[in-house]
Amino acid sequence: MLFNSVDYLLFFPIVVLSYFIFPQKLRNLWLLIVSYFFYMNWNAKYALLLAGSTIITYLSALLIGRCREKGKETGAKWSVFVCLFFNLGLLFYFKYTNFLIENLNKVFSVLHIGTQITAFDILLPVGISFYIFQALGYTIDVYRGKVKATRNLLRYALFVSFFPQLVAGPIERSANLLPQFDEKHTFDVERIRRGLLQILWGLFMKIVIADRIAQPVNMIYENFTAYSGVEIILATVLFAFQIYCDFGGYSNIAIGSAKVLGFRLMENFDSPYMAASITDFWRRWHKSLTGWFTDYLYISLGGNRKGKVRTYINNLFVFLISGLWHGADWTYIAWGGLNGLYLIAEKSTGELRQNIRQKLKVDETSFGYRLWQRLVTFFWVDLSWLFFRATGLKIAFMMLKQIVTQLQLHKLFGWVVYNIGLDTQTLLAVFLALILLFVVDLMKYRGQDMIEFVLKQGALFRWCVYLGLLGFLLIYGVYGHTYAQTEFIYFQF
């Protein structure tokens, strides 16, 4: 069930009204039932995997707690190992088996070995990477003593399967979300207004910006040899905003949906393209995953406690694994590796760059310098997005070659934007939507809450905002010319 579908438009109000009508003791059970119903809309068999991961991590956490009470540290370690082995094995089978087979066959071919392994017919379950990481985070937190193992299976199962963030996050921490299932949530009109406006903004990001931008991006990336370097650059810049509005839109709908019910999910994006450095970007982009890898992998590897060289190796390894987490393809690994190298280069040259700025007497507080920082950061981030979006590693390098050898800058003066598959009216609408996105992100970057700002205004202003966003959704979304509903990009991860 997609957030941007009529099904969800019918499903969500029923869930909310029933939730507040039911007595407190039945509310968690109701949410668990509707969460599994929500997930089973893709494939009923997926629920077995979700339930299996839930039960294994639940029992492992209880066993860890029992071993700790009896002073059996070895037993606690084995419990964590078995839990990790089962869940990561499940993830590996569904997500990476055919990737491994494909690469083994290539190696056999290069070595002139006649053996070829037949690929399996495996369908990747929606959201498996997200709920497995959330469940594993809980088990590791129990092992580290950050939280106590819960004995309430229903409450824990709901933590793993909570429908707003089940399919694509945010990847919640047990210390934040689990206790909220014991709270009594009232029908708070003000909170519900905030939640609904956040849902509306998320739909705007997804339908008006991401889905519309997807059309020229797909057209150019799927037939890049027919376009100049300038057009490929334009498509890559557009993709940066497509993936942000697609995933950021999902996160806003998820957080808003949870807020309506009374739950507080963590923010997943914080004006990422306002970042002044690669380090800053990764503090703002997909914060729940960045935090997960930092806490459960980077720190476990030693973090920055074992010298600079080891710190750089740890950084690169984590980013490579992050790339692999996104998908079973070398393009994702290259994307992760590039960002890891960016971070290493930034950290290792920090002192040198600072000395150069001092010698050149650069005013680091000036608007020009701060703008330059953001443009340079966006350039490197966007370069890595080319690898993320390309259909293959070889294709990515061919596209880079096309940019260098067939740049054709003169097309910029011929309004190349009219050759990207959007009519004039839609192009103008997307342009205005991107300006609005910039304003909202700038407000957030400066510590202002767009939702709070709107809700504090008079009724006329508020309703102009509501109707304006709805109008855009209807005219350029649901009933828009050539509009096609699409799944969220991160569903495939």
N, C-alpha and C positions, 0 to 999 in steps of 0.2 A: 504494500500500500504506500503510494507516494504522498508526501506532504502536499505537493502541488496537484492534487487530484480531487475530483468530486467525492470520491470514496472517503477521503480524510475529512472533507468538509462536513460530511454526514456523521462519520465515526466520532470525531473529537467532541462535538457538543453532547452527544449521548453519553460518552465516557465522563465528561465533566459533571453534567447534571446528575447522573446516577451516583457518582462519587460523593457528592455533597448531600444527596438524599439518604444514602446508606448510613447505618450506624457506624461508629468508629471502628468497631471490631471486625467489620466486613470490608472495609475500604481497601486494605492491602490485598485481600483475596480478589476483589474486583479488579484492581489494577494488574494483578498477576494474570488473571484470565484474559483481560483485553490486550495485555502486552503479548501474550502468546498468540492470540488471535491476529493481532497486527503483524507479527512476524510470519505466521503461517500463511498469510495471504500471498507470499512469494512462492512458497513450497512447503506443504505440511510436514514433509520429511525433515526439513531443517530444524524443526522443534526438537527432534531427538538429539541432534548434536548440541543444541543449546542446553537441553536438560542434562545431557551427559557431562558437559563441561561444568555445569553448575554443581552437580552432585559430587564429582571428583574433587573440585576445589573446596566445597563445603566440608566433606569428610576429611580431606587433608588438613584443613585448618583445625578441625576438632582434634585430630590425632596429634598435631603439633602441640596444641594446648595441653593435651593429656601427657605427652612425653615430657614437656617442660615441667609439669607438676610433679612428675616422678623423677626428675633429674636425668632423664635419658636424652641427652643432646644428640646422640647418634641417630636415635629414632626420629627426632624432629627433622634432622637433615635429610634422612631417607624419605620422609613424608613430602618434603619440598621437592626432592629430586623426582619422585614418582609423579607428583602433580605436574611439574614442568614437563617431564617426558611425555605424559599423556596428552596434555594440551598442545604443546608445541609439535608433537607428532601428528596430532589431528590437523593442525594448521599446515604443517609441511605436506601432508598427504593431499589435501584438497587444493593447496595453492601452488606447491612447488614440484610435485611429482613429475608432471609432464615437462616442466622446465628443465629438470635434471635429465630426464630421458632425451629430450631434444639436444642438449649439449653433449651428452655422452655419445649420441649418434654422430654428432659432428666430429668429435675426437676420434671415434672409430673410423670415420671416413678419411680423415687426414692421415691416420696411421695405416690406412688400407686394410683395416680389419673388416671382414665381410659381415660380421654380426650387426644387426640393427634391431633395436628394441621397439616394440609396438607401443604407442602411447595409449594411455587409459582414457576411457570416456568418463571424465570427471567434471561435474558442474560445481563451480565455486559457490558455496553458500553465502548469501548476502550478510555482510557485517561480521563475518567470523573473526577477522583480525581485531575488531573493536571489542567484542564481548569477551574474547579469550584474554586479551591484554587486561581488561578490567578485572576479570576473575583472578588472573595471576597476580595482579597488583595487590589484591586483597590477601591472598595466601602469603605473599612475601611480607606484607605488613604485619600479619599475624606472627610469622617467623621472627621478624625483627623486633617484635614486642610493641609496635606502634598502635595496634588495635587488638582487642580480645576477640577470640573466635566466637561468633554468634551461634547459639544453639537453635535459633528459630529458622528452620529451613525455608518457610514461606517468605519471611522477611529477606533472607539472603537471595533467594531465587528472584525476588522482585528487584533487588539491587543489580543483579546481572542482566535482567531482561526488561528493565523499565523502558517502556516503548518510545518516549520522546528521543532518547539518546542511544537506543539499542543498535541501530543500523550503522550510524556514522558518527557516534560520539556526541558531545565531548566524552573522553575516557575518564570517567569519574573515579575519585578516590573513596575508599570505604569510610574513611574518617569523616568525610563530608556528607555523603549521601545516605549511608546506612542509618545513622541516628534520625534522619528526617522521616523515616517510615514509622517512627514511634511518636511523632508529633501530631497534634490535632490541628488540622488545617480548616480554617473557616472560610465562608464565602465572602471574601474581602473584595468589594467592588473596585477599589482603587488599585489593588494588586492585579486584578483581572484585566482592568483597562490597560495597565502597563504591559501585561503579557500579550494581550491581543494586538496592541500596537507593534510589539516586537515581532510577532508572527507576520503581521502585515508587511513590515519592513523586510523581513526575510523572504517573503514571497515576491516582493518587488525586486530584490536583488537577484533572485533566481530566474523569475519569469521575464521581467522586462530587460534586465541586463545580460545575465549569463546565457539564457536560452537564445536570445537574439544575436549576441556576439558569436555564439557557437556556429551559426550558419556560415559567415565568412571564414572563420578559423578552420572549420572542417573542409570547406571548399578549397582553400589554398593548401592546407597540409596534405590533403588526399590527392592533389594533383600539382605538387609544387613545381614540377619541371615546366609547367605552362606559365609560370609567373616570374617576375623579376625579383632581385634581392630586396628591393624596397617593399614590395608586396609581402614577401615572406617576413620581413622585419615587422611590418604592420600587423600581420596575423599573429606573430609571437607576442607583440605588445598587447594585442587584444586578448590573447589567451591568458596572459597574466591577470587580467581583470575578469575574464570568464571563470577561471578556477577559483579566484577569490570570492566572487559573487555567488558562485555555485555552492561552494563549501561553506562560506560565511553565511549565505542565505539559509542553508540547512541548519547550521548552528543556531542562528537566531530563531528559527521556527521551533527547534528543539527546546531551547532555553525558554522561549515564550510559552510554549505548551506546558512545560513543567511549572512555570511561574503561575499560570492560571490555576493549576491544581494545588499550588502552595509550596512547590519544591524549588530549591535554589541550586541550579547547575552552574558550574564554573564557566567563565567566559573563555571562548576558544580563540578569538581574534581581537587584536588591539591595534587597529590602524596600521597594519603591517607595511604598507607602502609609504608610510611616513618615516620609516626607519632610516637612521643616519649611518648605519653600519650593518655588516652581515650579522654580527653578534646581536645587535638591536633587533634586526629582522626576525631572528629565531627566538627572541623573547616575546614576539608579537604574533607569529604565525603558528597556527595549530598548537596552541600552548599546552593543551592536555597531553598530546603525544610527545612534544619536546620535554615536558616535565616527566613523563613516564620513562623515557629513555635516559634522562639525566639521573633520576632517582634509582632506577632498577638495573641499569646497565652501566652507564658511565661511572657512577660512584662505585659499583661493584668491581669494576676494572681497575680502580685506584684513583679515578678522577684526576685531579691536578696535584695529588699528594706525593707523586714519585718522580718529580723533575719535569723539565720542559719537554724533552723528547718523548717521554712516556705519555705526557698530557696530550701532545699532538697526535700520537698514535691512537690513543683512546678516542680522541675527537673524530679522527678519520674513520675508525672502525665503527663507531656509533652511527655516523652518517651513512656509511655503506649499508649497515643493517637497516637503518631507517628507509633507505632507498629500496632495499629488498622487501621490506614490510609493505611498501606501497604496491608492489606488483612483481610477478615472476617474469622479468624481462631485463635485459642489460641496459636498456634506456633508463630505467628507474635506478639501477645501481650507479650508472654514470651520473645521473642527477644528484644522488646522495653523495657520491664521491666528490663531485665538483663543489658542492656546498661545504663539505669537510675541508677541502683544500683552500677554499675561500677563507674559512675561519682560521686555519693554520697560518695562512699568509697574513691575515689581518693581525693576529696576535704576535707573530714573530717579527713583524716590521713596525709595530706600534711605536716603539721608541725612536726608530729612525725617522718615521714620518713626522713625529712630534718635533724632532730636532730641525728638520727641513722647514716646517711651518714657522718655527721660531726665528730661523735665519732669514727667511723671506718676510718676516714680520706680518704674517697672515692674521687678520682679525677673525678669530674663530666665532665671534658672536655676531658677525655681520650676516645680513640676509643672503648675500651672494654666496658666501662660504657654506652656510647651512643648506641652501638649495643645491649647491654642487655636491655635497655629501649625499643627499637623498637621490639625486640623479645617478650618481656613480653606483650607489647601492642597488638601485632599481635596474641599472644596466646589467650588473653581474647576476642578480637574481633572475632577470628575464632571460639571460643567456642560458641559464640552467633549465628554465622552463621549456626551452626548445627541445632539449633531450627528453624531458618528462612527457611532452606531447607527441613527439615523433613516433612513428609506427615501428621503428627499428633503429638500432645503433648505426648501421650503415646509412640509413636514410637521413639520420640527424647530421652526419658528417657531409653527406651530399647537399643537404640544405645549407649548411655553413659555407660550402664551396660555392653554391649558387649565389649566396649573399655577397661573397667577396668578388667573384668573377663577373657577375651580372647584376651589379647593384642598380644601375640605371637611375641615378639620382634625379635626372630631368623629369621623371614621372611624378615627382612631388609637386611640380609646378603644373602638372596636367590633371590635378585632382584625382590621384590614384584611388582615393577612397570610394569613388563612384564605380570602381571596377571590382568591388568585393562582395557583391551579391545582395546588397540592401538597397531598397528604394529610398528616395530622398526623404520621404516622411518618416520612415522607420529609422533612417540614419540620424535624423534630427532628434528623434525621441531618445535614441540610445545616447547621443551626445549630451542631451539635457539630463538624462538619468545618471550619467557618469559625473556630471558637474554636481548633482545632488549628493552622490556617493562621496565625492571629494569633500563637500561641506560637512557632511555627517562625520566622516573620519577625522577631519580637522578639528571639529568640536570635541570628539572623543579624545584625540591626541592632547588637546589642551585641558582635559579633565572635565569637560562638560558632557552631560548626559542628554542626548537628543530626545529620548522619550520623556524624560522629566521636563525638558524645556518645552516640548509641545503641550504636555498635559497641564502645564502651569499657565498657558495662554488662555485667552477668552474663548468662548464657545465658537464664535465665527471663525477664528484662526484654526482651532482644532478641527472643525468639520471641513474646512478647506483642505487641510492636510489629509484627513481620512478619505474624502471624496476624490482628491487629486491622486492619491496612491491607488485607490480602487479603480479610478478611471483609466490610469495607465495599465493596470493589470488586465482590465477587460479589453481595452482597445488594442493594446500591443501584446496581449497574452492570450487569454482564453478565446476571444473572438477576433484576434488579430489576423491580418492577411499573411498567409504562409506560415503561421505559427505552428510548431510541432512540440508537443510535450516530451520532455526528455527526463531520464533518470538523473539523479545527482551523481556527479563524477565519482565521489568517494564510495558509492555503493559497491564498486568493483574491487575495493580494497578490503 
